[in-house]
Structure formats: structure tokens, C-alpha cells
């Protein structure tokens, strides 16, 4: 019997359903972006998913503030940009299988350079 292949993501790679996410899927997405995920990456991704489950979607600015506060002891924004050079909101949200907040891929947004 033929079983059709179900596409779990849109053409940009965003997941249609949050429950389709897994660590393996995250590793695949990250590899496509040139990243190899460490346990530290996964801790941040899980934090984002937990917060999204509790708070729902947040604006990009609020998200980066929340992340910077949560990871202040590790270096805040600089730490997050080292982990996710494509942006701790834009890139991390995509790898976490979450809907990316509007304007989070603006090159001038949240830069620590």
C-alpha cells in the first residue's frame, strides 16, 4: 500500500505543528544552517520552547530581553550570538521549531557587534 509522504514543514523549513519538533529535527535544521548543536544549544532551545508554551508568541524585542536576562550569567546577548550567529531570536526560533516573531531577521536588530 502506498503511504504518501507528509511534509511537516513549509518551504522555508518552519514546522507546521509544534509537536513535530525533536532533537533530531533540530540537529537537521541546524546542520542546514552550518551549526552543530551542543548540549548548551539544546538547553537554550528547550528554554525557548518552554517559554513559548507558557507565554505564547512574543515580539522579537521582548524575546531577546527575556533570553538576555535568563543567560546573563553566561554573558547575555554576546553568549547567545556566539551560539546562534544568525540571531538568537531568528535562528534559534527556527531551530526550536517555533514561529519566528516578525522583524526578528532584521540585520540591524539586536546586534552586539
C-alpha positions in Angstrom: 0.0 0.0 0.0 1.3 3.5 -0.9 1.7 5.9 2.0 2.0 9.5 0.9 5.0 11.5 2.3 3.6 14.1 4.6 5.6 17.4 4.5 5.9 18.6 8.1 7.4 22.0 7.2 6.7 24.9 4.9 9.1 25.8 2.0 11.2 27.9 4.5 11.6 24.9 6.8 9.3 26.1 9.5 7.3 23.3 11.1 3.5 23.2 10.6 2.9 21.8 14.1 5.0 22.5 17.2 4.7 18.8 18.3 6.7 17.8 15.1 9.9 19.1 16.8 12.5 16.7 18.1 16.2 17.0 18.9 17.0 15.1 15.7 14.9 17.6 13.7 16.7 20.4 15.4 20.1 18.9 14.5 19.0 18.6 10.9 17.8 22.2 10.8 20.9 23.5 12.5 23.2 21.5 10.1 21.4 23.2 7.2 22.4 26.5 8.7 26.0 25.4 9.3 25.7 24.8 13.0 26.5 21.7 15.1 24.3 21.7 18.2 25.9 21.2 21.6 24.1 20.4 24.8 24.2 24.2 25.5 22.4 24.9 22.3 19.7 22.4 23.3 19.3 23.9 26.7 18.5 27.3 25.1 16.2 25.7 22.5 14.3 23.9 25.2 14.0 27.1 27.3 12.5 28.9 24.2 10.0 26.1 23.7 9.0 26.1 27.3 8.6 29.8 27.4 6.6 29.7 24.2 4.3 27.1 25.7 3.7 29.3 28.8 3.7 32.8 27.3 2.8 32.2 23.7 4.3 34.3 20.9 6.2 37.4 22.0 7.6 40.3 20.0 11.3 39.9 19.0 12.5 42.6 21.3 10.7 41.0 24.3 12.2 37.7 23.4 15.8 38.9 23.2 15.3 40.7 26.6 14.0 37.5 28.1 16.9 35.5 26.7 19.5 38.0 27.8 18.1 38.0 31.3 17.9 34.2 31.5 21.5 33.8 30.3 23.0 36.9 31.9 25.5 34.9 34.0 26.8 33.2 30.8 27.3 36.6 29.0 23.8 37.5 27.9 23.4 38.6 24.3 27.0 38.0 23.5 26.8 34.4 24.7 23.6 33.9 22.7 25.0 35.4 19.5 28.0 33.1 19.8 25.6 30.1 20.0 23.3 31.4 17.3 25.3 33.7 15.0 22.2 34.1 12.7 20.4 35.7 15.7 19.2 34.3 19.0 15.7 35.0 18.1 15.5 34.3 14.3 17.9 31.4 14.1 17.1 29.8 17.5 13.4 30.0 17.0 13.7 28.3 13.6 15.8 25.5 15.0 13.4 25.2 18.0 10.5 24.7 15.6 8.7 27.9 16.7 7.1 30.6 14.6 9.6 33.3 14.2 8.5 36.7 15.5 8.0 39.4 12.9 11.1 41.6 12.2 13.5 39.2 14.0 15.6 38.7 10.9 16.4 42.4 10.5 20.2 42.6 10.3 20.2 45.7 12.5 18.1 44.3 15.2 19.7 43.3 18.5 23.3 43.3 17.1 26.1 43.1 19.7 28.8 43.7 17.2 
